[in-house]
Amino acid sequence: MGFYFCHGSDKIYPTRYTTAHVRYANCSSSGMFRTGVPDYQSAPQAQTGGTMPKLFRVRYMPYEIVELFSDRILFRDNRYLITSWEPIHPRNDIKSGISCVFLDEGWKISAMKDAQGNITWYCDIVDIRYDAEEDALYFHDLLVDVVLRKDSRLEVLDLDELAEAFEKGLITKEQLVLALKRCNSLLQKIYSTDVPSWIAGMIGSLTHEGGIML
C-alpha cells in the first residue's frame, strides 16, 4: 500500500503498488566523470515486468557509493526515470517520496512526504552514468540542491560544499562547471513554471497513476 498526491491538491490518497505498474523503454543519457565508476553506455530495451536495474547514489563529501535498494522504478525511458522510495535509514522528517530524474538535464526532482503528510519538493543536481553490463544506474550527486518550500520560498543549498569539494580536488573543474550550469537551467525552469504541478502531471501521465504516489 502506498499513497498518491493528487495534482492540484494537498490531499494524500491511498493507492496500491505492484511491480506490474513499472513501465520501461530505452534508457540513455550522458555521463563523464569520476574514475572507478563504469562509463555510460546505451541500455538495451527493457519490457514491463522485466528485471529492474540497480540504482546507486555516488556522493563526494564524504565519498561513498550507496545502493538505493528501496527505490521502485515506476517508469524508465531515454529521458526520464521515475521512482518511488522510502529513506534508506528511518528519518523523522521524510517518510516516503517519489522522484523524477531528467537524464539529459541532470535534475532529480523529488516530492517528499513527512509523517504528518506535508510535501516538500527537493531538487538534486546530478550526473548519471549507466553500466550496461550490470544494468546499473549511478547518480553522481553534484552537491548543489534546490528546495521549494510550501510557502513558495526557494532555497539554493550547499554551494559552499561545491566550492569546498573543488578546492579539495574531490571533483573536477568540468564537474564544477556542469553543476553550476545545471543548477542555473533548473532555476530558469522554476522561475517560469509551476514545477510541482508540472512534475505531478508528468508523473501521473507517464505512470498512469493519476497523481504523485507517496
N, CA and C atoms as a LAMMPS dump frame, in Angstrom:
ITEM: TIMESTEP
0
ITEM: NUMBER OF ATOMS
642
ITEM: BOX BOUNDS ff ff ff
-5.0000000000000000e+02 5.0000000000000000e+02
-5.0000000000000000e+02 5.0000000000000000e+02
-5.0000000000000000e+02 5.0000000000000000e+02
ITEM: ATOMS id mol type element x y z
1 1 1 N 0.854 -1.195 0
2 1 2 C 0 0 0
3 1 3 C 0.884 1.236 0
4 2 1 N 0.577 2.167 -0.911
5 2 2 C 1.299 3.422 -0.961
6 2 3 C 0.3 4.565 -0.911
7 3 1 N 0.744 5.742 -1.352
8 3 2 C -0.126 6.903 -1.343
9 3 3 C 0.139 7.711 -2.592
10 4 1 N -0.855 8.487 -3.031
11 4 2 C -0.563 9.419 -4.096
12 4 3 C -1.032 10.811 -3.738
13 5 1 N -0.252 11.782 -4.217
14 5 2 C -0.569 13.195 -4.019
15 5 3 C -1.246 13.672 -5.281
16 6 1 N -2.508 14.034 -5.195
17 6 2 C -3.284 14.378 -6.372
18 6 3 C -2.903 15.77 -6.866
19 7 1 N -2.634 15.873 -8.164
20 7 2 C -2.263 17.13 -8.799
21 7 3 C -3.315 18.194 -8.469
22 8 1 N -2.842 19.343 -7.957
23 8 2 C -3.736 20.434 -7.649
24 8 3 C -4.356 20.369 -6.273
25 9 1 N -3.902 19.405 -5.45
26 9 2 C -4.483 19.241 -4.116
27 9 3 C -3.396 18.921 -3.125
28 10 1 N -3.615 19.244 -1.863
29 10 2 C -2.681 18.88 -0.803
30 10 3 C -3.053 17.56 -0.158
31 11 1 N -4.1 16.908 -0.643
32 11 2 C -4.578 15.683 -0.016
33 11 3 C -3.74 14.482 -0.444
34 12 1 N -3.61 13.527 0.475
35 12 2 C -2.903 12.289 0.204
36 12 3 C -3.936 11.168 0.165
37 13 1 N -3.927 10.384 -0.917
38 13 2 C -4.901 9.314 -1.066
39 13 3 C -4.191 7.965 -1.127
40 14 1 N -4.777 6.928 -0.515
41 14 2 C -4.15 5.607 -0.582
42 14 3 C -4.262 5.011 -1.965
43 15 1 N -3.267 4.251 -2.373
44 15 2 C -3.304 3.511 -3.628
45 15 3 C -2.471 2.258 -3.456
46 16 1 N -2.551 1.353 -4.384
47 16 2 C -1.835 0.093 -4.248
48 16 3 C -0.782 -0.017 -5.339
49 17 1 N 0.399 -0.422 -4.969
50 17 2 C 1.511 -0.535 -5.906
51 17 3 C 1.904 -1.99 -6.106
52 18 1 N 2.091 -2.376 -7.359
53 18 2 C 2.625 -3.697 -7.671
54 18 3 C 3.667 -3.523 -8.757
55 19 1 N 4.494 -4.541 -8.956
56 19 2 C 5.532 -4.442 -9.97
57 19 3 C 4.94 -4.342 -11.36
58 20 1 N 3.685 -4.662 -11.54
59 20 2 C 3.047 -4.542 -12.847
60 20 3 C 2.928 -3.092 -13.282
61 21 1 N 3.064 -2.136 -12.333
62 21 2 C 2.956 -0.728 -12.679
63 21 3 C 4.23 -0.207 -13.329
64 22 1 N 5.322 -0.951 -13.265
65 22 2 C 6.594 -0.474 -13.8
66 22 3 C 6.526 -0.415 -15.317
67 23 1 N 6.955 0.709 -15.882
68 23 2 C 6.965 0.879 -17.326
69 23 3 C 8.393 1.168 -17.77
70 24 1 N 8.786 0.565 -18.896
71 24 2 C 10.144 0.701 -19.406
72 24 3 C 10.156 1.144 -20.864
73 25 1 N 11.272 1.749 -21.268
74 25 2 C 11.579 1.972 -22.672
75 25 3 C 13.093 2.016 -22.746
76 26 1 N 13.655 2.537 -23.843
77 26 2 C 15.101 2.63 -23.927
78 26 3 C 15.628 3.614 -22.906
79 27 1 N 16.786 3.327 -22.326
80 27 2 C 17.37 4.213 -21.316
81 27 3 C 18.707 4.713 -21.828
82 28 1 N 18.869 6.048 -21.874
83 28 2 C 20.149 6.6 -22.293
84 28 3 C 20.333 7.965 -21.665
85 29 1 N 21.577 8.378 -21.557
86 29 2 C 21.908 9.71 -21.074
87 29 3 C 23.377 9.923 -21.365
88 30 1 N 23.997 10.855 -20.682
89 30 2 C 25.43 11.061 -20.854
90 30 3 C 26.059 11.231 -19.493
91 31 1 N 27.232 10.625 -19.323
92 31 2 C 27.939 10.763 -18.068
93 31 3 C 29.412 10.84 -18.371
94 32 1 N 30.176 11.588 -17.561
95 32 2 C 31.543 11.857 -17.981
96 32 3 C 32.588 11.583 -16.926
97 33 1 N 32.237 11.716 -15.655
98 33 2 C 33.291 11.945 -14.685
99 33 3 C 33.478 10.82 -13.674
100 34 1 N 34.526 10.89 -12.99
101 34 2 C 34.901 10.122 -11.812
102 34 3 C 35.389 8.722 -12.167
103 35 1 N 36.652 8.479 -11.939
104 35 2 C 37.216 7.157 -12.151
105 35 3 C 36.635 6.196 -11.152
106 36 1 N 36.632 4.908 -11.507
107 36 2 C 36.13 3.892 -10.599
108 36 3 C 34.673 3.562 -10.82
109 37 1 N 33.972 4.35 -11.644
110 37 2 C 32.585 4.07 -11.976
111 37 3 C 32.506 3.86 -13.476
112 38 1 N 31.819 2.798 -13.954
113 38 2 C 31.807 2.495 -15.378
114 38 3 C 31.315 3.66 -16.219
115 39 1 N 31.885 3.807 -17.432
116 39 2 C 31.431 4.823 -18.357
117 39 3 C 30.021 4.513 -18.819
118 40 1 N 29.335 5.557 -19.251
119 40 2 C 27.96 5.397 -19.703
120 40 3 C 27.908 4.642 -21.028
121 41 1 N 26.953 3.764 -21.171
122 41 2 C 26.659 3.082 -22.418
123 41 3 C 25.156 3.071 -22.609
124 42 1 N 24.705 2.916 -23.855
125 42 2 C 23.273 2.843 -24.106
126 42 3 C 22.72 1.55 -23.56
127 43 1 N 21.534 1.63 -22.98
128 43 2 C 20.919 0.452 -22.381
129 43 3 C 20.04 -0.258 -23.395
130 44 1 N 19.98 -1.588 -23.359
131 44 2 C 19.051 -2.298 -24.217
132 44 3 C 17.624 -2.044 -23.768
133 45 1 N 16.68 -2.255 -24.677
134 45 2 C 15.288 -2.034 -24.322
135 45 3 C 14.847 -3.061 -23.292
136 46 1 N 14.132 -2.604 -22.292
137 46 2 C 13.589 -3.494 -21.263
138 46 3 C 12.08 -3.407 -21.302
139 47 1 N 11.401 -4.5 -21.067
140 47 2 C 9.956 -4.552 -21.156
141 47 3 C 9.339 -4.52 -19.764
142 48 1 N 8.055 -4.142 -19.719
143 48 2 C 7.323 -4.178 -18.465
144 48 3 C 7.393 -5.575 -17.861
145 49 1 N 7.689 -5.639 -16.572
146 49 2 C 7.754 -6.919 -15.901
147 49 3 C 9.132 -7.545 -15.932
148 50 1 N 10.114 -6.898 -16.645
149 50 2 C 11.457 -7.426 -16.689
150 50 3 C 12.214 -7.09 -15.422
151 51 1 N 13.483 -7.493 -15.393
152 51 2 C 14.289 -7.183 -14.225
153 51 3 C 14.563 -5.68 -14.175
154 52 1 N 14.558 -5.13 -12.976
155 52 2 C 14.795 -3.707 -12.812
156 52 3 C 16.275 -3.454 -12.603
157 53 1 N 16.823 -2.37 -13.159
158 53 2 C 18.238 -2.077 -12.97
159 53 3 C 18.527 -1.714 -11.522
160 54 1 N 19.774 -1.919 -11.121
161 54 2 C 20.208 -1.457 -9.816
162 54 3 C 20.447 0.05 -9.885
163 55 1 N 20.167 0.73 -8.777
164 55 2 C 20.358 2.169 -8.694
165 55 3 C 21.356 2.477 -7.578
166 56 1 N 22.305 3.365 -7.865
167 56 2 C 23.319 3.733 -6.889
168 56 3 C 23.44 5.246 -6.809
169 57 1 N 23.647 5.753 -5.584
170 57 2 C 23.94 7.16 -5.355
171 57 3 C 25.424 7.307 -5.059
172 58 1 N 26.076 8.209 -5.774
173 58 2 C 27.504 8.472 -5.563
174 58 3 C 27.638 9.854 -4.936
175 59 1 N 28.216 9.904 -3.744
176 59 2 C 28.446 11.167 -3.047
177 59 3 C 29.945 11.448 -2.985
178 60 1 N 30.284 12.736 -2.865
179 60 2 C 31.686 13.147 -2.803
180 60 3 C 32.114 13.628 -1.425
181 61 1 N 31.18 14.088 -0.605
182 61 2 C 31.505 14.585 0.735
183 61 3 C 30.52 14.021 1.747
184 62 1 N 30.876 12.94 2.447
185 62 2 C 32.056 12.111 2.213
186 62 3 C 31.849 11.224 0.986
187 63 1 N 32.946 10.743 0.434
188 63 2 C 32.818 9.915 -0.762
189 63 3 C 32.23 8.561 -0.388
190 64 1 N 31.157 8.191 -1.088
191 64 2 C 30.528 6.901 -0.845
192 64 3 C 29.665 6.532 -2.04
193 65 1 N 29.498 5.236 -2.235
194 65 2 C 28.572 4.714 -3.233
195 65 3 C 27.569 3.847 -2.486
196 66 1 N 26.294 4.217 -2.557
197 66 2 C 25.25 3.535 -1.806
198 66 3 C 24.194 3.016 -2.768
199 67 1 N 23.84 1.735 -2.641
200 67 2 C 22.771 1.186 -3.467
201 67 3 C 21.419 1.66 -2.937
202 68 1 N 20.577 2.158 -3.826
203 68 2 C 19.25 2.633 -3.454
204 68 3 C 18.269 1.465 -3.554
205 69 1 N 18.405 0.536 -2.63
206 69 2 C 17.658 -0.71 -2.716
207 69 3 C 16.173 -0.544 -2.434
208 70 1 N 15.784 0.569 -1.806
209 70 2 C 14.364 0.768 -1.516
210 70 3 C 13.618 1.422 -2.681
211 71 1 N 14.349 1.91 -3.689
212 71 2 C 13.704 2.578 -4.818
213 71 3 C 12.976 1.569 -5.706
214 72 1 N 11.764 1.929 -6.127
215 72 2 C 10.973 1.105 -7.051
216 72 3 C 10.743 1.906 -8.318
217 73 1 N 11.149 1.355 -9.437
218 73 2 C 11.044 2.074 -10.698
219 73 3 C 9.614 1.996 -11.224
220 74 1 N 9.032 3.164 -11.459
221 74 2 C 7.678 3.254 -11.998
222 74 3 C 7.678 3.5 -13.497
223 75 1 N 8.742 4.167 -13.998
224 75 2 C 8.832 4.47 -15.429
225 75 3 C 10.289 4.702 -15.78
226 76 1 N 10.656 4.27 -16.995
227 76 2 C 12.032 4.425 -17.446
228 76 3 C 12.044 4.532 -18.962
229 77 1 N 12.598 5.64 -19.486
230 77 2 C 12.833 5.728 -20.916
231 77 3 C 14.121 6.494 -21.141
232 78 1 N 14.347 7.011 -22.356
233 78 2 C 15.63 7.649 -22.647
234 78 3 C 15.72 9.083 -22.135
235 79 1 N 14.641 9.599 -21.524
236 79 2 C 14.669 10.958 -20.993
237 79 3 C 14.369 11.037 -19.503
238 80 1 N 13.552 10.11 -18.996
239 80 2 C 13.089 10.196 -17.621
240 80 3 C 13.219 8.864 -16.894
241 81 1 N 13.444 8.963 -15.598
242 81 2 C 13.385 7.81 -14.701
243 81 3 C 12.547 8.238 -13.505
244 82 1 N 11.465 7.512 -13.239
245 82 2 C 10.583 7.858 -12.128
246 82 3 C 10.604 6.721 -11.117
247 83 1 N 10.87 7.058 -9.862
248 83 2 C 10.942 6.055 -8.801
249 83 3 C 10.129 6.505 -7.591
250 84 1 N 9.594 5.537 -6.863
251 84 2 C 9.042 5.8 -5.531
252 84 3 C 9.966 5.124 -4.53
253 85 1 N 10.037 5.65 -3.306
254 85 2 C 11.064 5.171 -2.386
255 85 3 C 10.72 5.523 -0.944
256 86 1 N 11.428 4.851 -0.037
257 86 2 C 11.47 5.205 1.374
258 86 3 C 12.932 5.476 1.733
259 87 1 N 13.2 6.275 2.754
260 87 2 C 14.588 6.536 3.145
261 87 3 C 15.327 5.24 3.483
262 88 1 N 16.606 5.195 3.134
263 88 2 C 17.422 4.014 3.447
264 88 3 C 17.479 3.796 4.946
265 89 1 N 17.619 4.889 5.689
266 89 2 C 17.596 4.835 7.152
267 89 3 C 16.381 5.62 7.639
268 90 1 N 15.676 5.139 8.667
269 90 2 C 14.474 5.83 9.155
270 90 3 C 14.768 7.287 9.511
271 91 1 N 13.85 8.179 9.115
272 91 2 C 14.003 9.605 9.394
273 91 3 C 12.673 10.169 9.869
274 92 1 N 12.744 11.14 10.764
275 92 2 C 11.532 11.786 11.248
276 92 3 C 10.966 12.772 10.24
277 93 1 N 11.856 13.355 9.417
278 93 2 C 11.416 14.41 8.504
279 93 3 C 10.982 13.895 7.136
280 94 1 N 11.314 12.644 6.79
281 94 2 C 10.93 12.075 5.499
282 94 3 C 10.38 10.675 5.716
283 95 1 N 9.146 10.456 5.298
284 95 2 C 8.542 9.135 5.394
285 95 3 C 8.638 8.38 4.075
286 96 1 N 8.387 9.063 2.971
287 96 2 C 8.44 8.44 1.65
288 96 3 C 8.558 9.531 0.61
289 97 1 N 8.801 9.115 -0.63
290 97 2 C 8.935 10.101 -1.687
291 97 3 C 8.785 9.488 -3.058
292 98 1 N 8.721 10.36 -4.041
293 98 2 C 8.719 9.945 -5.435
294 98 3 C 9.603 10.929 -6.185
295 99 1 N 10.425 10.42 -7.099
296 99 2 C 11.403 11.252 -7.796
297 99 3 C 11.277 11.091 -9.293
298 100 1 N 11.477 12.201 -9.992
299 100 2 C 11.569 12.187 -11.447
300 100 3 C 12.963 12.667 -11.819
301 101 1 N 13.745 11.797 -12.45
302 101 2 C 15.098 12.145 -12.864
303 101 3 C 15.071 12.523 -14.344
304 102 1 N 15.572 13.719 -14.653
305 102 2 C 15.702 14.182 -16.025
306 102 3 C 17.117 13.816 -16.479
307 103 1 N 17.217 12.764 -17.273
308 103 2 C 18.513 12.185 -17.578
309 103 3 C 19.396 13.119 -18.395
310 104 1 N 18.827 13.879 -19.308
311 104 2 C 19.622 14.803 -20.113
312 104 3 C 19.964 16.074 -19.343
313 105 1 N 19.013 16.584 -18.577
314 105 2 C 19.233 17.836 -17.858
315 105 3 C 20.03 17.667 -16.576
316 106 1 N 20.062 16.443 -16.015
317 106 2 C 20.784 16.223 -14.763
318 106 3 C 20.059 16.764 -13.555
319 107 1 N 18.722 16.682 -13.571
320 107 2 C 17.909 17.087 -12.424
321 107 3 C 17.237 15.86 -11.829
322 108 1 N 17.214 15.782 -10.523
323 108 2 C 16.403 14.782 -9.822
324 108 3 C 15.441 15.558 -8.932
325 109 1 N 14.19 15.622 -9.355
326 109 2 C 13.183 16.412 -8.648
327 109 3 C 12.282 15.467 -7.86
328 110 1 N 12.23 15.664 -6.553
329 110 2 C 11.548 14.73 -5.666
330 110 3 C 10.464 15.429 -4.86
331 111 1 N 9.332 14.751 -4.696
332 111 2 C 8.294 15.159 -3.753
333 111 3 C 8.434 14.259 -2.539
334 112 1 N 8.71 14.864 -1.379
335 112 2 C 8.958 14.096 -0.168
336 112 3 C 7.869 14.366 0.848
337 113 1 N 7.337 13.304 1.446
338 113 2 C 6.26 13.416 2.43
339 113 3 C 6.79 13.095 3.815
340 114 1 N 6.462 13.941 4.805
341 114 2 C 6.851 13.643 6.176
342 114 3 C 5.737 12.879 6.882
343 115 1 N 5.933 12.576 8.149
344 115 2 C 4.972 11.75 8.887
345 115 3 C 3.613 12.42 9.026
346 116 1 N 3.564 13.75 8.906
347 116 2 C 2.302 14.478 9.011
348 116 3 C 1.632 14.681 7.657
349 117 1 N 2.258 14.17 6.598
350 117 2 C 1.68 14.29 5.269
351 117 3 C 2.054 15.552 4.521
352 118 1 N 2.985 16.347 5.068
353 118 2 C 3.417 17.57 4.391
354 118 3 C 4.375 17.234 3.249
355 119 1 N 4.228 17.944 2.141
356 119 2 C 5.042 17.692 0.964
357 119 3 C 6.099 18.779 0.823
358 120 1 N 7.362 18.367 0.612
359 120 2 C 8.451 19.275 0.276
360 120 3 C 9.046 18.836 -1.057
361 121 1 N 9.303 19.795 -1.93
362 121 2 C 9.914 19.495 -3.23
363 121 3 C 11.407 19.774 -3.149
364 122 1 N 12.199 18.762 -3.447
365 122 2 C 13.658 18.825 -3.3
366 122 3 C 14.288 18.459 -4.642
367 123 1 N 15.216 19.284 -5.093
368 123 2 C 15.827 19.079 -6.411
369 123 3 C 17.332 18.884 -6.259
370 124 1 N 17.822 17.731 -6.674
371 124 2 C 19.254 17.446 -6.676
372 124 3 C 19.82 17.697 -8.07
373 125 1 N 21.041 18.227 -8.112
374 125 2 C 21.777 18.338 -9.371
375 125 3 C 22.673 17.113 -9.468
376 126 1 N 22.525 16.334 -10.54
377 126 2 C 23.21 15.047 -10.626
378 126 3 C 23.84 14.858 -12.001
379 127 1 N 24.769 13.924 -12.052
380 127 2 C 25.295 13.409 -13.315
381 127 3 C 25.005 11.916 -13.312
382 128 1 N 24.54 11.377 -14.422
383 128 2 C 24.07 9.992 -14.469
384 128 3 C 24.933 9.169 -15.404
385 129 1 N 25.304 7.988 -14.949
386 129 2 C 26.002 7.021 -15.798
387 129 3 C 25.286 5.693 -15.761
388 130 1 N 25.342 5.013 -16.878
389 130 2 C 24.71 3.696 -16.962
390 130 3 C 25.745 2.628 -17.265
391 131 1 N 25.756 1.561 -16.473
392 131 2 C 26.621 0.409 -16.689
393 131 3 C 25.764 -0.671 -17.334
394 132 1 N 25.902 -0.843 -18.66
395 132 2 C 25.058 -1.789 -19.384
396 132 3 C 25.351 -3.234 -18.983
397 133 1 N 26.603 -3.516 -18.664
398 133 2 C 26.967 -4.89 -18.317
399 133 3 C 26.254 -5.361 -17.062
400 134 1 N 26.13 -4.468 -16.077
401 134 2 C 25.468 -4.827 -14.829
402 134 3 C 24.044 -4.282 -14.753
403 135 1 N 23.594 -3.581 -15.787
404 135 2 C 22.291 -2.91 -15.798
405 135 3 C 22.131 -2.104 -14.518
406 136 1 N 23.031 -1.133 -14.346
407 136 2 C 23.056 -0.322 -13.13
408 136 3 C 23.179 1.151 -13.499
409 137 1 N 22.399 1.987 -12.83
410 137 2 C 22.459 3.429 -12.998
411 137 3 C 23.142 4.05 -11.788
412 138 1 N 24.112 4.935 -12.047
413 138 2 C 24.834 5.63 -10.989
414 138 3 C 24.478 7.114 -11.037
415 139 1 N 23.942 7.625 -9.926
416 139 2 C 23.586 9.034 -9.819
417 139 3 C 24.663 9.751 -9.015
418 140 1 N 25.481 10.549 -9.693
419 140 2 C 26.533 11.307 -9.025
420 140 3 C 25.938 12.607 -8.495
421 141 1 N 25.931 12.763 -7.191
422 141 2 C 25.401 13.955 -6.545
423 141 3 C 26.411 15.089 -6.711
424 142 1 N 26.033 16.118 -7.485
425 142 2 C 26.931 17.244 -7.735
426 142 3 C 26.768 18.349 -6.697
427 143 1 N 26.278 17.97 -5.527
428 143 2 C 26.325 18.772 -4.299
429 143 3 C 25.294 19.892 -4.201
430 144 1 N 25.02 20.589 -5.287
431 144 2 C 24.07 21.706 -5.22
432 144 3 C 22.641 21.165 -5.177
433 145 1 N 21.811 21.738 -4.306
434 145 2 C 20.408 21.346 -4.191
435 145 3 C 19.531 22.592 -4.227
436 146 1 N 18.303 22.408 -4.702
437 146 2 C 17.305 23.476 -4.697
438 146 3 C 16.06 22.944 -4.001
439 147 1 N 15.542 23.704 -3.032
440 147 2 C 14.365 23.284 -2.278
441 147 3 C 13.235 24.276 -2.533
442 148 1 N 12.041 23.727 -2.822
443 148 2 C 10.836 24.545 -2.99
444 148 3 C 9.974 24.352 -1.753
445 149 1 N 9.828 25.396 -0.945
446 149 2 C 9.059 25.317 0.282
447 149 3 C 7.567 25.531 -0.009
448 150 1 N 6.745 25.075 0.91
449 150 2 C 5.3 25.162 0.727
450 150 3 C 4.819 26.601 0.684
451 151 1 N 5.562 27.52 1.326
452 151 2 C 5.173 28.929 1.333
453 151 3 C 5.747 29.685 0.133
454 152 1 N 6.165 28.923 -0.901
455 152 2 C 6.679 29.475 -2.164
456 152 3 C 8.106 29.993 -2.05
457 153 1 N 8.743 29.793 -0.906
458 153 2 C 10.159 30.161 -0.795
459 153 3 C 11.012 29.185 -1.595
460 154 1 N 12.083 29.694 -2.176
461 154 2 C 13.045 28.882 -2.911
462 154 3 C 14.396 29.015 -2.236
463 155 1 N 15.076 27.887 -2
464 155 2 C 16.39 27.906 -1.37
465 155 3 C 17.377 27.133 -2.231
466 156 1 N 18.538 27.743 -2.481
467 156 2 C 19.646 27.049 -3.142
468 156 3 C 20.643 26.671 -2.054
469 157 1 N 20.922 25.375 -1.934
470 157 2 C 21.717 24.859 -0.819
471 157 3 C 23.075 24.324 -1.288
472 158 1 N 24.026 24.374 -0.373
473 158 2 C 25.3 23.663 -0.465
474 158 3 C 26.243 24.168 -1.553
475 159 1 N 26.126 25.425 -1.944
476 159 2 C 27.123 25.989 -2.855
477 159 3 C 28.495 26.02 -2.183
478 160 1 N 28.514 26.182 -0.848
479 160 2 C 29.785 26.161 -0.126
480 160 3 C 30.439 24.789 -0.206
481 161 1 N 29.621 23.729 -0.15
482 161 2 C 30.164 22.373 -0.268
483 161 3 C 30.701 22.118 -1.676
484 162 1 N 30.035 22.667 -2.673
485 162 2 C 30.531 22.54 -4.049
486 162 3 C 31.904 23.178 -4.18
487 163 1 N 32.063 24.377 -3.626
488 163 2 C 33.356 25.059 -3.67
489 163 3 C 34.415 24.284 -2.897
490 164 1 N 34.047 23.78 -1.717
491 164 2 C 34.999 23.021 -0.898
492 164 3 C 35.443 21.742 -1.599
493 165 1 N 34.498 21.055 -2.227
494 165 2 C 34.832 19.811 -2.936
495 165 3 C 35.81 20.081 -4.069
496 166 1 N 35.626 21.202 -4.758
497 166 2 C 36.56 21.549 -5.842
498 166 3 C 37.928 21.928 -5.282
499 167 1 N 37.942 22.721 -4.212
500 167 2 C 39.216 23.131 -3.61
501 167 3 C 40.01 21.937 -3.113
502 168 1 N 39.329 20.9 -2.63
503 168 2 C 39.999 19.707 -2.116
504 168 3 C 40.298 18.677 -3.193
505 169 1 N 39.938 18.973 -4.428
506 169 2 C 40.225 18.044 -5.527
507 169 3 C 39.297 16.844 -5.572
508 170 1 N 38.142 16.947 -4.9
509 170 2 C 37.194 15.829 -4.886
510 170 3 C 36.351 15.772 -6.16
511 171 1 N 36.197 16.926 -6.801
512 171 2 C 35.511 16.983 -8.092
513 171 3 C 36.395 17.743 -9.069
514 172 1 N 36.158 17.551 -10.348
515 172 2 C 36.95 18.213 -11.377
516 172 3 C 36.372 19.585 -11.719
517 173 1 N 37.146 20.354 -12.477
518 173 2 C 36.645 21.648 -12.959
519 173 3 C 35.418 21.43 -13.831
520 174 1 N 35.446 20.365 -14.641
521 174 2 C 34.306 20.07 -15.509
522 174 3 C 33.043 19.801 -14.696
523 175 1 N 33.193 19.087 -13.591
524 175 2 C 32.04 18.812 -12.735
525 175 3 C 31.519 20.079 -12.062
526 176 1 N 32.443 20.947 -11.642
527 176 2 C 32.046 22.224 -11.033
528 176 3 C 31.217 23.039 -12.013
529 177 1 N 31.712 23.165 -13.243
530 177 2 C 31.002 23.938 -14.266
531 177 3 C 29.664 23.292 -14.584
532 178 1 N 29.675 21.956 -14.702
533 178 2 C 28.438 21.243 -15.016
534 178 3 C 27.389 21.462 -13.933
535 179 1 N 27.801 21.402 -12.673
536 179 2 C 26.864 21.594 -11.563
537 179 3 C 26.234 22.983 -11.618
538 180 1 N 27.048 24.014 -11.859
539 180 2 C 26.532 25.376 -11.902
540 180 3 C 25.606 25.594 -13.09
541 181 1 N 25.964 25.057 -14.242
542 181 2 C 25.12 25.213 -15.423
543 181 3 C 23.791 24.499 -15.254
544 182 1 N 23.835 23.3 -14.682
545 182 2 C 22.593 22.549 -14.491
546 182 3 C 21.721 23.195 -13.426
547 183 1 N 22.328 23.74 -12.41
548 183 2 C 21.56 24.457 -11.395
549 183 3 C 20.904 25.69 -12.009
550 184 1 N 21.646 26.415 -12.824
551 184 2 C 21.088 27.608 -13.455
552 184 3 C 19.914 27.254 -14.366
553 185 1 N 20.037 26.186 -15.152
554 185 2 C 18.942 25.805 -16.043
555 185 3 C 17.716 25.36 -15.252
556 186 1 N 17.932 24.704 -14.116
557 186 2 C 16.815 24.319 -13.26
558 186 3 C 16.131 25.554 -12.681
559 187 1 N 16.919 26.521 -12.224
560 187 2 C 16.342 27.741 -11.662
561 187 3 C 15.522 28.496 -12.718
562 188 1 N 16.007 28.535 -13.94
563 188 2 C 15.244 29.18 -15.008
564 188 3 C 13.911 28.482 -15.221
565 189 1 N 13.923 27.161 -15.117
566 189 2 C 12.675 26.404 -15.251
567 189 3 C 11.73 26.732 -14.098
568 190 1 N 12.261 26.799 -12.887
569 190 2 C 11.445 27.094 -11.706
570 190 3 C 10.84 28.488 -11.796
571 191 1 N 11.632 29.461 -12.291
572 191 2 C 11.139 30.83 -12.386
573 191 3 C 9.985 30.961 -13.389
574 192 1 N 9.951 30.085 -14.382
575 192 2 C 8.97 30.228 -15.464
576 192 3 C 7.846 29.202 -15.413
577 193 1 N 7.902 28.258 -14.456
578 193 2 C 6.962 27.14 -14.452
579 193 3 C 6.52 26.825 -13.026
580 194 1 N 5.274 26.404 -12.89
581 194 2 C 4.804 25.843 -11.62
582 194 3 C 5.326 24.409 -11.562
583 195 1 N 6.544 24.243 -11.039
584 195 2 C 7.226 22.952 -11.114
585 195 3 C 6.458 21.827 -10.41
586 196 1 N 5.922 22.021 -9.195
587 196 2 C 5.171 20.921 -8.573
588 196 3 C 4.004 20.431 -9.436
589 197 1 N 3.231 21.352 -10.013
590 197 2 C 2.112 20.942 -10.863
591 197 3 C 2.607 20.266 -12.138
592 198 1 N 3.681 20.797 -12.699
593 198 2 C 4.268 20.226 -13.914
594 198 3 C 4.749 18.799 -13.674
595 199 1 N 5.499 18.596 -12.586
596 199 2 C 6.02 17.256 -12.294
597 199 3 C 4.888 16.3 -11.927
598 200 1 N 3.913 16.782 -11.139
599 200 2 C 2.786 15.927 -10.762
600 200 3 C 2.039 15.448 -11.999
601 201 1 N 1.812 16.353 -12.948
602 201 2 C 1.128 15.975 -14.171
603 201 3 C 1.939 15.003 -15.005
604 202 1 N 3.259 15.229 -15.08
605 202 2 C 4.128 14.345 -15.85
606 202 3 C 4.15 12.939 -15.264
607 203 1 N 4.304 12.854 -13.942
608 203 2 C 4.349 11.544 -13.296
609 203 3 C 3.017 10.83 -13.465
610 204 1 N 1.928 11.565 -13.28
611 204 2 C 0.626 10.95 -13.459
612 204 3 C 0.432 10.417 -14.859
613 205 1 N 0.902 11.171 -15.866
614 205 2 C 0.752 10.759 -17.26
615 205 3 C 1.635 9.563 -17.603
616 206 1 N 2.886 9.594 -17.188
617 206 2 C 3.83 8.537 -17.566
618 206 3 C 3.601 7.24 -16.804
619 207 1 N 3.141 7.342 -15.56
620 207 2 C 2.935 6.114 -14.766
621 207 3 C 1.484 5.681 -14.77
622 208 1 N 0.607 6.48 -15.317
623 208 2 C -0.831 6.176 -15.364
624 208 3 C -1.419 5.972 -13.975
625 209 1 N -0.838 6.681 -12.982
626 209 2 C -1.341 6.561 -11.619
627 209 3 C -2.292 7.688 -11.266
628 210 1 N -2.388 8.721 -12.129
629 210 2 C -3.321 9.805 -11.896
630 210 3 C -2.848 10.813 -10.869
631 211 1 N -1.643 10.697 -10.381
632 211 2 C -1.145 11.654 -9.403
633 211 3 C 0.178 11.18 -8.856
634 212 1 N 0.751 11.951 -7.969
635 212 2 C 2.034 11.587 -7.387
636 212 3 C 1.829 10.576 -6.271
637 213 1 N 2.386 9.39 -6.46
638 213 2 C 2.287 8.358 -5.436
639 213 3 C 3.283 8.631 -4.323
640 214 1 N 2.805 8.678 -3.126
641 214 2 C 3.649 8.772 -1.934
642 214 3 C 3.159 7.736 -0.942
